Amino acid sequence: MYTARESSPVSCTEVAAAVKVRGRVEHVFASQAAMGGQLVRTIGLARARLKIGLNNIVYNLRRWTYLQGVAA
């Protein structure tokens, strides 16, 4: 068991890489939750997949326009 003063066996570069990935993924989920919520209210798996897929397309288009320098 490690105390607060002792360093863990994980290196700082591994922790930094994990934090970077986690931060990027959390931004994506937060943005999609703000656009359409986290609850998919459809009947049937095909419609649920379609709704999630359309949400992903909208997110990607908004991100693309932002990266192109155009205000979304």
A tleap script that builds the chain and sets N, CA, C and O, in Angstrom:
source leaprc.protein.ff14SB
mol = sequence {
  NMET TYR THR ALA ARG GLU SER SER PRO VAL
  SER CYS THR GLU VAL ALA ALA ALA VAL LYS
  VAL ARG GLY ARG VAL GLU HIE VAL PHE ALA
  SER GLN ALA ALA MET GLY GLY GLN LEU VAL
  ARG THR ILE GLY LEU ALA ARG ALA ARG LEU
  LYS ILE GLY LEU ASN ASN ILE VAL TYR ASN
  LEU ARG ARG TRP THR TYR LEU GLN GLY VAL
  ALA CALA
}
set mol.1.N position { 0.842 -1.174 0.000 }
set mol.1.CA position { 0.000 0.000 0.000 }
set mol.1.C position { 0.885 1.235 0.000 }
set mol.1.O position { 1.917 1.267 0.671 }
set mol.2.N position { 0.482 2.247 -0.751 }
set mol.2.CA position { 1.270 3.449 -0.887 }
set mol.2.C position { 0.629 4.592 -0.107 }
set mol.2.O position { -0.592 4.750 -0.079 }
set mol.3.N position { 1.474 5.366 0.511 }
set mol.3.CA position { 0.967 6.561 1.186 }
set mol.3.C position { 1.052 7.729 0.216 }
set mol.3.O position { 1.541 7.578 -0.904 }
set mol.4.N position { 0.587 8.870 0.637 }
set mol.4.CA position { 0.587 10.038 -0.236 }
set mol.4.C position { 1.999 10.488 -0.587 }
set mol.4.O position { 2.210 11.077 -1.646 }
set mol.5.N position { 2.943 10.227 0.261 }
set mol.5.CA position { 4.316 10.683 0.009 }
set mol.5.C position { 5.106 9.731 -0.874 }
set mol.5.O position { 6.050 10.144 -1.548 }
set mol.6.N position { 4.732 8.478 -0.874 }
set mol.6.CA position { 5.444 7.500 -1.680 }
set mol.6.C position { 4.938 7.538 -3.116 }
set mol.6.O position { 3.756 7.777 -3.361 }
set mol.7.N position { 5.830 7.305 -4.046 }
set mol.7.CA position { 5.406 7.279 -5.447 }
set mol.7.C position { 4.915 5.885 -5.796 }
set mol.7.O position { 5.419 4.886 -5.283 }
set mol.8.N position { 3.938 5.835 -6.661 }
set mol.8.CA position { 3.399 4.551 -7.094 }
set mol.8.C position { 4.299 3.972 -8.186 }
set mol.8.O position { 5.142 4.687 -8.727 }
set mol.9.N position { 4.135 2.702 -8.516 }
set mol.9.CA position { 4.984 2.098 -9.541 }
set mol.9.C position { 4.671 2.597 -10.955 }
set mol.9.O position { 5.413 2.281 -11.885 }
set mol.10.N position { 3.600 3.364 -11.140 }
set mol.10.CA position { 3.251 3.897 -12.452 }
set mol.10.C position { 4.052 5.178 -12.683 }
set mol.10.O position { 4.120 6.044 -11.811 }
set mol.11.N position { 4.655 5.289 -13.868 }
set mol.11.CA position { 5.471 6.461 -14.147 }
set mol.11.C position { 4.602 7.675 -14.448 }
set mol.11.O position { 3.421 7.543 -14.769 }
set mol.12.N position { 5.192 8.844 -14.341 }
set mol.12.CA position { 4.463 10.090 -14.587 }
set mol.12.C position { 4.019 10.202 -16.041 }
set mol.12.O position { 2.962 10.770 -16.314 }
set mol.13.N position { 4.797 9.678 -16.972 }
set mol.13.CA position { 4.415 9.769 -18.382 }
set mol.13.C position { 3.186 8.907 -18.675 }
set mol.13.O position { 2.344 9.279 -19.492 }
set mol.14.N position { 3.086 7.747 -18.002 }
set mol.14.CA position { 1.908 6.894 -18.184 }
set mol.14.C position { 0.657 7.570 -17.632 }
set mol.14.O position { -0.415 7.495 -18.233 }
set mol.15.N position { 0.798 8.223 -16.495 }
set mol.15.CA position { -0.330 8.923 -15.890 }
set mol.15.C position { -0.748 10.095 -16.777 }
set mol.15.O position { -1.940 10.323 -16.983 }
set mol.16.N position { 0.217 10.831 -17.296 }
set mol.16.CA position { -0.097 11.972 -18.156 }
set mol.16.C position { -0.810 11.520 -19.428 }
set mol.16.O position { -1.735 12.186 -19.892 }
set mol.17.N position { -0.389 10.412 -19.983 }
set mol.17.CA position { -1.039 9.895 -21.197 }
set mol.17.C position { -2.477 9.476 -20.894 }
set mol.17.O position { -3.382 9.740 -21.686 }
set mol.18.N position { -2.685 8.828 -19.758 }
set mol.18.CA position { -4.035 8.395 -19.384 }
set mol.18.C position { -4.942 9.589 -19.131 }
set mol.18.O position { -6.112 9.569 -19.513 }
set mol.19.N position { -4.421 10.622 -18.496 }
set mol.19.CA position { -5.211 11.822 -18.215 }
set mol.19.C position { -5.579 12.532 -19.516 }
set mol.19.O position { -6.693 13.039 -19.651 }
set mol.20.N position { -4.666 12.571 -20.455 }
set mol.20.CA position { -4.938 13.222 -21.735 }
set mol.20.C position { -6.053 12.500 -22.489 }
set mol.20.O position { -6.957 13.142 -23.024 }
set mol.21.N position { -5.993 11.183 -22.533 }
set mol.21.CA position { -7.014 10.396 -23.225 }
set mol.21.C position { -8.354 10.534 -22.508 }
set mol.21.O position { -9.384 10.736 -23.150 }
set mol.22.N position { -8.344 10.427 -21.191 }
set mol.22.CA position { -9.585 10.519 -20.424 }
set mol.22.C position { -10.246 11.880 -20.612 }
set mol.22.O position { -11.466 11.964 -20.755 }
set mol.23.N position { -9.460 12.927 -20.611 }
set mol.23.CA position { -10.008 14.271 -20.809 }
set mol.23.C position { -10.635 14.422 -22.173 }
set mol.23.O position { -11.696 15.033 -22.292 }
set mol.24.N position { -10.024 13.892 -23.194 }
set mol.24.CA position { -10.570 13.997 -24.548 }
set mol.24.C position { -11.883 13.222 -24.670 }
set mol.24.O position { -12.838 13.706 -25.277 }
set mol.25.N position { -11.927 12.034 -24.101 }
set mol.25.CA position { -13.129 11.216 -24.186 }
set mol.25.C position { -14.262 11.841 -23.380 }
set mol.25.O position { -15.412 11.818 -23.818 }
set mol.26.N position { -13.957 12.396 -22.214 }
set mol.26.CA position { -15.001 13.002 -21.393 }
set mol.26.C position { -15.602 14.218 -22.078 }
set mol.26.O position { -16.795 14.476 -21.917 }
set mol.27.N position { -14.818 14.974 -22.834 }
set mol.27.CA position { -15.350 16.119 -23.566 }
set mol.27.C position { -16.344 15.663 -24.636 }
set mol.27.O position { -17.373 16.306 -24.848 }
set mol.28.N position { -16.038 14.572 -25.294 }
set mol.28.CA position { -16.938 14.053 -26.331 }
set mol.28.C position { -18.268 13.647 -25.708 }
set mol.28.O position { -19.326 14.022 -26.212 }
set mol.29.N position { -18.223 12.886 -24.620 }
set mol.29.CA position { -19.462 12.430 -23.994 }
set mol.29.C position { -20.248 13.589 -23.397 }
set mol.29.O position { -21.478 13.584 -23.446 }
set mol.30.N position { -19.569 14.573 -22.837 }
set mol.30.CA position { -20.274 15.728 -22.281 }
set mol.30.C position { -20.961 16.522 -23.384 }
set mol.30.O position { -22.089 16.982 -23.210 }
set mol.31.N position { -20.294 16.681 -24.505 }
set mol.31.CA position { -20.890 17.404 -25.625 }
set mol.31.C position { -22.102 16.673 -26.164 }
set mol.31.O position { -23.126 17.298 -26.442 }
set mol.32.N position { -22.009 15.364 -26.317 }
set mol.32.CA position { -23.137 14.595 -26.833 }
set mol.32.C position { -24.279 14.544 -25.827 }
set mol.32.O position { -25.445 14.521 -26.223 }
set mol.33.N position { -23.971 14.527 -24.547 }
set mol.33.CA position { -25.024 14.550 -23.536 }
set mol.33.C position { -25.759 15.882 -23.564 }
set mol.33.O position { -26.970 15.927 -23.346 }
set mol.34.N position { -25.038 16.965 -23.829 }
set mol.34.CA position { -25.672 18.278 -23.909 }
set mol.34.C position { -26.536 18.400 -25.157 }
set mol.34.O position { -27.553 19.094 -25.135 }
set mol.35.N position { -26.151 17.742 -26.239 }
set mol.35.CA position { -26.922 17.827 -27.480 }
set mol.35.C position { -28.206 17.009 -27.417 }
set mol.35.O position { -29.268 17.493 -27.808 }
set mol.36.N position { -28.118 15.775 -26.929 }
set mol.36.CA position { -29.290 14.920 -27.017 }
set mol.36.C position { -29.613 14.166 -25.750 }
set mol.36.O position { -30.540 13.356 -25.732 }
set mol.37.N position { -28.886 14.408 -24.717 }
set mol.37.CA position { -29.130 13.670 -23.488 }
set mol.37.C position { -28.505 12.294 -23.520 }
set mol.37.O position { -27.986 11.852 -24.544 }
set mol.38.N position { -28.563 11.629 -22.392 }
set mol.38.CA position { -27.959 10.311 -22.297 }
set mol.38.C position { -28.982 9.192 -22.442 }
set mol.38.O position { -28.618 8.018 -22.520 }
set mol.39.N position { -30.247 9.550 -22.479 }
set mol.39.CA position { -31.299 8.557 -22.584 }
set mol.39.C position { -31.799 8.497 -24.018 }
set mol.39.O position { -32.169 9.520 -24.595 }
set mol.40.N position { -31.809 7.302 -24.592 }
set mol.40.CA position { -32.302 7.115 -25.947 }
set mol.40.C position { -33.727 6.593 -25.842 }
set mol.40.O position { -33.954 5.460 -25.416 }
set mol.41.N position { -34.683 7.426 -26.232 }
set mol.41.CA position { -36.099 7.068 -26.099 }
set mol.41.C position { -36.654 6.649 -27.458 }
set mol.41.O position { -37.377 7.411 -28.100 }
set mol.42.N position { -36.323 5.471 -27.881 }
set mol.42.CA position { -36.851 4.933 -29.129 }
set mol.42.C position { -37.331 3.520 -28.884 }
set mol.42.O position { -36.969 2.881 -27.896 }
set mol.43.N position { -38.152 3.046 -29.803 }
set mol.43.CA position { -38.606 1.657 -29.752 }
set mol.43.C position { -37.833 0.909 -30.830 }
set mol.43.O position { -37.939 1.219 -32.016 }
set mol.44.N position { -37.067 -0.065 -30.407 }
set mol.44.CA position { -36.299 -0.873 -31.337 }
set mol.44.C position { -34.823 -0.514 -31.359 }
set mol.44.O position { -34.434 0.644 -31.212 }
set mol.45.N position { -34.035 -1.530 -31.544 }
set mol.45.CA position { -32.587 -1.367 -31.568 }
set mol.45.C position { -32.123 -0.605 -32.807 }
set mol.45.O position { -31.181 0.185 -32.736 }
set mol.46.N position { -32.780 -0.840 -33.939 }
set mol.46.CA position { -32.381 -0.165 -35.178 }
set mol.46.C position { -32.574 1.345 -35.065 }
set mol.46.O position { -31.717 2.112 -35.506 }
set mol.47.N position { -33.688 1.777 -34.481 }
set mol.47.CA position { -33.927 3.215 -34.320 }
set mol.47.C position { -32.968 3.826 -33.315 }
set mol.47.O position { -32.522 4.960 -33.492 }
set mol.48.N position { -32.647 3.087 -32.259 }
set mol.48.CA position { -31.689 3.584 -31.275 }
set mol.48.C position { -30.313 3.759 -31.918 }
set mol.48.O position { -29.637 4.760 -31.681 }
set mol.49.N position { -29.904 2.793 -32.726 }
set mol.49.CA position { -28.615 2.904 -33.419 }
set mol.49.C position { -28.608 4.085 -34.379 }
set mol.49.O position { -27.608 4.792 -34.500 }
set mol.50.N position { -29.734 4.294 -35.061 }
set mol.50.CA position { -29.834 5.422 -35.980 }
set mol.50.C position { -29.723 6.744 -35.236 }
set mol.50.O position { -29.019 7.650 -35.683 }
set mol.51.N position { -30.406 6.861 -34.114 }
set mol.51.CA position { -30.356 8.106 -33.346 }
set mol.51.C position { -28.949 8.383 -32.824 }
set mol.51.O position { -28.472 9.516 -32.895 }
set mol.52.N position { -28.293 7.365 -32.307 }
set mol.52.CA position { -26.925 7.532 -31.804 }
set mol.52.C position { -25.983 7.865 -32.954 }
set mol.52.O position { -25.104 8.716 -32.815 }
set mol.53.N position { -26.164 7.197 -34.089 }
set mol.53.CA position { -25.329 7.480 -35.260 }
set mol.53.C position { -25.497 8.904 -35.756 }
set mol.53.O position { -24.515 9.560 -36.102 }
set mol.54.N position { -26.744 9.395 -35.796 }
set mol.54.CA position { -26.982 10.782 -36.209 }
set mol.54.C position { -26.379 11.772 -35.216 }
set mol.54.O position { -25.851 12.813 -35.608 }
set mol.55.N position { -26.463 11.441 -33.929 }
set mol.55.CA position { -25.823 12.288 -32.913 }
set mol.55.C position { -24.312 12.358 -33.141 }
set mol.55.O position { -23.708 13.422 -33.012 }
set mol.56.N position { -23.708 11.218 -33.483 }
set mol.56.CA position { -22.270 11.188 -33.753 }
set mol.56.C position { -21.922 12.026 -34.979 }
set mol.56.O position { -20.917 12.736 -34.980 }
set mol.57.N position { -22.755 11.947 -36.028 }
set mol.57.CA position { -22.505 12.738 -37.235 }
set mol.57.C position { -22.588 14.227 -36.936 }
set mol.57.O position { -21.749 15.003 -37.393 }
set mol.58.N position { -23.603 14.631 -36.165 }
set mol.58.CA position { -23.744 16.049 -35.805 }
set mol.58.C position { -22.543 16.516 -34.996 }
set mol.58.O position { -22.023 17.607 -35.231 }
set mol.59.N position { -22.099 15.701 -34.046 }
set mol.59.CA position { -20.921 16.073 -33.251 }
set mol.59.C position { -19.694 16.232 -34.145 }
set mol.59.O position { -18.943 17.198 -34.012 }
set mol.60.N position { -19.496 15.284 -35.050 }
set mol.60.CA position { -18.331 15.349 -35.933 }
set mol.60.C position { -18.386 16.563 -36.851 }
set mol.60.O position { -17.355 17.188 -37.100 }
set mol.61.N position { -19.573 16.913 -37.361 }
set mol.61.CA position { -19.699 18.102 -38.211 }
set mol.61.C position { -19.433 19.379 -37.424 }
set mol.61.O position { -18.768 20.290 -37.918 }
set mol.62.N position { -19.951 19.447 -36.197 }
set mol.62.CA position { -19.697 20.629 -35.370 }
set mol.62.C position { -18.203 20.764 -35.059 }
set mol.62.O position { -17.652 21.864 -35.093 }
set mol.63.N position { -17.564 19.651 -34.760 }
set mol.63.CA position { -16.129 19.684 -34.465 }
set mol.63.C position { -15.337 20.055 -35.724 }
set mol.63.O position { -14.376 20.821 -35.646 }
set mol.64.N position { -15.734 19.521 -36.873 }
set mol.64.CA position { -15.048 19.831 -38.128 }
set mol.64.C position { -15.142 21.323 -38.448 }
set mol.64.O position { -14.151 21.942 -38.836 }
set mol.65.N position { -16.347 21.903 -38.282 }
set mol.65.CA position { -16.488 23.331 -38.554 }
set mol.65.C position { -15.651 24.157 -37.586 }
set mol.65.O position { -15.081 25.179 -37.967 }
set mol.66.N position { -15.579 23.716 -36.342 }
set mol.66.CA position { -14.749 24.426 -35.356 }
set mol.66.C position { -13.277 24.353 -35.757 }
set mol.66.O position { -12.561 25.351 -35.685 }
set mol.67.N position { -12.831 23.178 -36.176 }
set mol.67.CA position { -11.433 23.012 -36.549 }
set mol.67.C position { -11.099 23.762 -37.842 }
set mol.67.O position { -9.944 24.125 -38.066 }
set mol.68.N position { -12.095 23.994 -38.685 }
set mol.68.CA position { -11.888 24.768 -39.913 }
set mol.68.C position { -11.858 26.263 -39.634 }
set mol.68.O position { -11.520 27.047 -40.521 }
set mol.69.N position { -12.198 26.667 -38.438 }
set mol.69.CA position { -12.164 28.079 -38.089 }
set mol.69.C position { -13.491 28.784 -38.270 }
set mol.69.O position { -13.558 30.010 -38.185 }
set mol.70.N position { -14.546 28.029 -38.517 }
set mol.70.CA position { -15.875 28.608 -38.698 }
set mol.70.C position { -16.636 28.416 -37.409 }
set mol.70.O position { -16.619 27.323 -36.843 }
set mol.71.N position { -17.309 29.456 -36.928 }
set mol.71.CA position { -18.100 29.344 -35.717 }
set mol.71.C position { -19.310 28.450 -35.965 }
set mol.71.O position { -20.055 28.651 -36.924 }
set mol.72.N position { -19.497 27.473 -35.103 }
set mol.72.CA position { -20.613 26.531 -35.267 }
set mol.72.C position { -21.915 27.109 -34.775 }
set mol.72.O position { -22.950 26.446 -34.841 }
savepdb mol mol.pdb
quit
